[in-house]
Amino acid sequence: MTTIEAHAAEPRSRLEHFPISFFGVSMGVFGLALALHAGGFERASRATGWTGIAVLAVLFLVLGLKVLRHPAAIRAEWSHPVRLAFFPATSISLLLLATFLREAAPAAANLIWIAGAAVQGVLTLVVISVWIGHRAFGPGHLSPAWFIPAVGNVVAPLAGVPLGHAELSWYFFSVGILFWIVLLTLVVNRLVFHDPLPERLRPTLVILIAPPAVAFLAWIQFNGGTIDAAARILINAGFFFTALVAIQVPALLRLPFVLSFWALSFPLAAITTASFRFAALTGSDLHRGLGLVLLALLVLTILALAVRTARAAIAHQICQPE
């Protein structure tokens, strides 16, 4: 192959290997926008949210091109025991977009929420059907990324309840909480009694933070902002997993950069938002201060991830066959 032919073939190859896990970027950016909003930083929240919209539009455009030009690659990703779990990151991104737009553009947010909820509902059923079907899965296939398809349902009430979809939101919340308990048991068993996670999946440990933190935010939507015993259990479980993951951070930072590092962003945003909301509803200066510390860490994390992703893209180290 000549040099010209090689350069012409490269964009097609990179498109073919565009990973569905890239939607973790949009989840992280929207998570930051919501955390800034909860902290009272409205201008920064709006700017970040619109950046998230641009990122999500590009991701859906690239995904659409991949579906059209490389359907076999999409089927291979769907058949992969690890990558399968990342497909609902697309619908969760839509639900987060609806949450961001809920106050400024409720009509648009409602349409986006309905679309995101529909896709999330279908993907949850299909992915879980695959899990319990005839395909053989081993302990090595299990990671905290498995929380995404089922437990991601707890994101739906964040915008669903204020937009008037209370009963549908209860459905998604119920499914998410049920599978959080089931999958948490399986994941802890895998982490304790089986081989360590591969390097590329170790950053997904941070996902442990997201379910209780987002569930807290959803629960207070149902309760009209009341902090009861269930709310306290959920947010403190989120703080425990945050502390547990913090112990692992030095080891994670020694790993070579991979796209799964974006798994750090949304869970950190979720616990940051939860801390701000708890502070606002209870008047706790401790939780307000903790939220500010977490927000600073979140901003630094996303900036570092953006820089590392840009460097990896320039060096052609992403969207490459594994």
Sequence and secondary structure as in RCSB ss.txt:
>XXXX:A:sequence
MTTIEAHAAEPRSRLEHFPISFFGVSMGVFGLALALHAGGFERASRATGWTGIAVLAVLFLVLGLKVLRHPAAIR
AEWSHPVRLAFFPATSISLLLLATFLREAAPAAANLIWIAGAAVQGVLTLVVISVWIGHRAFGPGHLSPAWFIPA
VGNVVAPLAGVPLGHAELSWYFFSVGILFWIVLLTLVVNRLVFHDPLPERLRPTLVILIAPPAVAFLAWIQFNGG
TIDAAARILINAGFFFTALVAIQVPALLRLPFVLSFWALSFPLAAITTASFRFAALTGSDLHRGLGLVLLALLVL
TILALAVRTARAAIAHQICQPE
>XXXX:A:secstr
  HHHHHHHHHHHHHHT  GGGHHHHHHHHHHHHHHHHTT HHHHHHHHHHHHHHHHHHHHHHHHHHHH HHHHH
HHHHSTTGGGGTTHHHHHHHHHHHHHTTT HHHHHHHHHHHHHHHHHHHHHHHHHHTSSS   GGG  GGGHHHH
HGGGGHHHHHTTTT HHHHHHHHHHHHHHHHHHHHHHHHHHHHS    GGGGGGGGGGGHHHHHHHHHHHHHTTT
   HHHHHHHHHHHHHHHHHHHHHHHHHTS   GGGGGGHHHHHHHHHHHHHHHHHH  HHHHHHHHHHHHHHHH
HHHHHHHHHHHHHHTT SS   
